[in-house]
C-alpha cells in the first residue's frame, strides 16, 4: 500500500487481490497519524467568485494535485471573523501547510490580537502568502506578482501611445495592492487633478461610480488606468451608457487579465499576473517549508502586458 519495493512480488499480488475482493480503501486519517503527513493543503481566500481568485486557485489546485496533494478551500467571503475561523479550523484539520491569499495578507495594518493569532498559526504549520505578506509573523515565503511593475508597464504603455493625461480609477485605500499601484501612478503624474483618482472599490459597480465621478471633473483625461478588469468593465458600461466611444474618445486599461477582459467590448488591454508561474513558485516554497528545508523569504514574479483593443492613441491616430 505504501509502494515499498522490498515487498515480495507474489505477496504483493495476493494482498492486492484481497483488497480488490474486499473493496478495501486505505484509511487516510490513520496514515496521517502514522506518517505525520496528511498530503492536504489548506487555502484561505476572500472570494472564490472573484475571477482573479478563481483563476489563481485553479492553478494552485492543479499544481497541488500534480505534486500529490489535495486542497481544502476556505472561502471567507471577505468576512474577518470567518477568515479567523478558517485559519484555526484548517490548522486543527492537520493540513500540512497553508496557502494564504487576500484578507489580512493585504491589509495595511493588523491589530495585536490578529498578529498573535497569525504568529501562533505560523508556529504550528508552514504558511506561504500569495500576492500578499505578513510581516513579523514567521511565514515561509511571500510569493507575489510584481503589481507595481505591472502598473508601471501599463502607464508606460499609455504614455507610449501618446496619452499625457491619465486617471486612476478604483481600489481600496486600506489594501496594499491599491497603495502600491497608486504610488506608481502618483510618481508618474504628480500634478494630477484630485478628481482623477477615484478609489471607489474593486467591482463592476465601483467602475461605474468612478467613471461618473470622473465625468464631473473640470478637465477630462484621454485615458484611464483601472485597478482591475472588473472596474474597467464597469467603466466600459458607464461610458457606453453616456455615448462615449472607447477607445476613440477614451482609452481604458485594466489589470489582472481575468476571463471577462477577453469578452468585454472592446477587449481590454490589461496586465497578466503570470498565474501559472505564481502558483508554481508558491507551491514549491510551501513544499520546502513542509519538508523543513530553507526557502526564500520573498519571491517576485514578473507580470505581463497584454495588448488588446481598448487602448489607442488620443484622437484615434
Secondary structure as GFF3:
##gff-version 3
##sequence-region A 1 317
A	DSSP	alpha_helix	9	22	.	.	.	ID=ss1
A	DSSP	alpha_helix	28	35	.	.	.	ID=ss2
A	DSSP	beta_strand	40	45	.	.	.	ID=ss3
A	DSSP	alpha_helix	51	66	.	.	.	ID=ss4
A	DSSP	beta_strand	70	75	.	.	.	ID=ss5
A	DSSP	alpha_helix	80	92	.	.	.	ID=ss6
A	DSSP	beta_strand	97	101	.	.	.	ID=ss7
A	DSSP	three_ten_helix	103	106	.	.	.	ID=ss8
A	DSSP	alpha_helix	112	124	.	.	.	ID=ss9
A	DSSP	beta_strand	126	130	.	.	.	ID=ss10
A	DSSP	beta_strand	141	145	.	.	.	ID=ss11
A	DSSP	alpha_helix	147	160	.	.	.	ID=ss12
A	DSSP	beta_strand	166	169	.	.	.	ID=ss13
A	DSSP	alpha_helix	176	188	.	.	.	ID=ss14
A	DSSP	three_ten_helix	194	196	.	.	.	ID=ss15
A	DSSP	beta_strand	197	198	.	.	.	ID=ss16
A	DSSP	alpha_helix	204	214	.	.	.	ID=ss17
A	DSSP	beta_strand	223	226	.	.	.	ID=ss18
A	DSSP	alpha_helix	229	241	.	.	.	ID=ss19
A	DSSP	beta_strand	251	253	.	.	.	ID=ss20
A	DSSP	three_ten_helix	259	262	.	.	.	ID=ss21
A	DSSP	beta_strand	270	272	.	.	.	ID=ss22
A	DSSP	alpha_helix	275	290	.	.	.	ID=ss23
A	DSSP	beta_strand	298	301	.	.	.	ID=ss24
A	DSSP	beta_strand	304	306	.	.	.	ID=ss25
A	DSSP	three_ten_helix	314	316	.	.	.	ID=ss26
###
